[in-house]
Structure formats: structure tokens, C-alpha cells
């Protein structure tokens, strides 16, 4: 563990409670967006703290059930890196540095190989969560953000969505990058605390949630989100 000066997280509970209580969540204007909820990423030996992977999967299933019961759209976004693209990522300065010291970016173990061995980049999605016939699938993600090189914005605009509800892994990387892009595009961005996790360390999990809740949008528990979705006045989904 790092030794030396420590940094205290400022207590913003009162502020966060005020903004969290005030944010409305309308099912017809919202979409659950799961990010990288795949068997490739969430393997049984994926480098998460003990129990975190199982909790992430169980809680996300509850979130998806809630979405389908309330008529909230569900969009699953996953990456499809060809082997040559995965190798290009491995050759970045950061990943070369990890390789040089013989260490993993995760303090919990080596990262899984998430590349797909398909030349045209298409493949059968390997979801680790349930997918309903009414769910939407985007499988062209190439980097951290679920917007980059995908049609997520096009799809959500067609659905008349102005609120994105994020779940998946990793909190401080894919989720935070997606939230940055979404907030820049004027979406309301809600991260479900119980439904995000990271293999980059518990410190970055907490710092990521602080950033997401204090700067990029809102961080709600699954129970808080459920109360808002189930109490919202039902209305038909009208495309923008």
C-alpha cells in the first residue's frame, strides 16, 4: 500500500442528499445502460475484491428487472476488439510500463483477455446478465466511453431519452468516461452505486463514485432509484 500523506474525502453528504432527493426519474425518458457486462470481463476469476463480482451481477439483475417492470428502456453496450486492436492497446505507454514491471493494473490479479477472434469484428454477445427481447444491444464500443465509435447517442435520441442510468464495470474507467461524455451532451446521468464496480482498486472505486456524484450527475442506490422509478407517473415512450 502507498505510504506517505493521506487525503481525506470531503464530507458532502448533505449536498448529495439534497440533489439526489430532487432529481426526477421518469421511466419513459430514461434508459438503463449496462457497460461491459460480459462473461469475458466478469469471469469467475476476474480481479475484483472478494464478493464484488457476484454482488455486481446480482444487483444488476435486480436493476434490469426493475427497468422491465417500469417500462424503462435497457441498452447493453459492450466492446469487440479484434486481436490486432487488443495488441495495439497493449502497446500503449501505460500498458508497456505495467508489463515492464511484471505487474497488473489491478491489485487483485491479472486482467482477462477480452479480445474477440473474429476478423470482421462481429460476434455473438457474451452477456453475463439477462437480455430481454425488448432490450437494445450495441457491440461496437472500442474504448472507455460507451459513446465513442457507437450509436448510443443516436439510439437514445430516437427513444426520446434524456436520462442515462449507468451500471457495469469499471467505475473509474468505462463508467466515468461514459458519464463525462453524457454530461457534455446534456443528458442527466445517474450511476447506480450497487451496480458498478472496478478492478483497479477500492480507492478508485470510492474516488470514482465521488466524482460521478459531485460533478457528473447523481449517484443513487438501487433502492433510491427503485423508489423514483416506481413512483413516477407512467407515460408512453415518445420518440424525440
C-alpha positions, 0 to 999 in steps of 0.5 A: 500500500502507498505510504506517505500523506493521506487525503481525506474525502470531503464530507458532502453528504448533505449536498448529495442528499439534497440533489439526489432527493430532487432529481426526477426519474421518469421511466419513459425518458430514461434508459438503463445502460449496462457497460461491459457486462460480459462473461469475458470481463466478469469471469469467475476469476476476474480481479475484483475484491472478494464478493464484488463480482457476484454482488455486481451481477446480482444487483444488476439483475435486480436493476434490469428487472426493475427497468422491465417492470417500469417500462424503462428502456435497457441498452447493453453496450459492450466492446469487440476488439479484434486481436490486432486492436487488443495488441495495439492497446497493449502497446500503449505507454501505460500498458508497456510500463505495467508489463515492464514491471511484471505487474497488473493494473489491478491489485487483485490479479491479472486482467482477462483477455477480452479480445474477440477472434473474429476478423470482421469484428462481429460476434455473438454477445457474451452477456453475463446478465439477462437480455430481454427481447425488448432490450437494445444491444450495441457491440461496437464500443472500442474504448472507455466511453460507451459513446465513442465509435457507437450509436448510443447517442443516436439510439437514445435520441430516437427513444426520446431519452434524456436520462442515462442510468449507468451500471457495469464495470469499471467505475473509474474507467468505462463508467466515468468516461461514459458519464463525462461524455453524457454530461457534455451532451446534456443528458442527466446521468445517474450511476447506480452505486450497487451496480458498478464496480472496478478492478483497479482498486477500492480507492478508485472505486470510492474516488470514482463514485465521488466524482460521478456524484459531485460533478457528473450527475447523481449517484443513487442506490438501487433502492433510491432509484427503485423508489423514483422509478416506481413512483413516477407517473407512467407515460408512453415512450415518445420518440424525440 
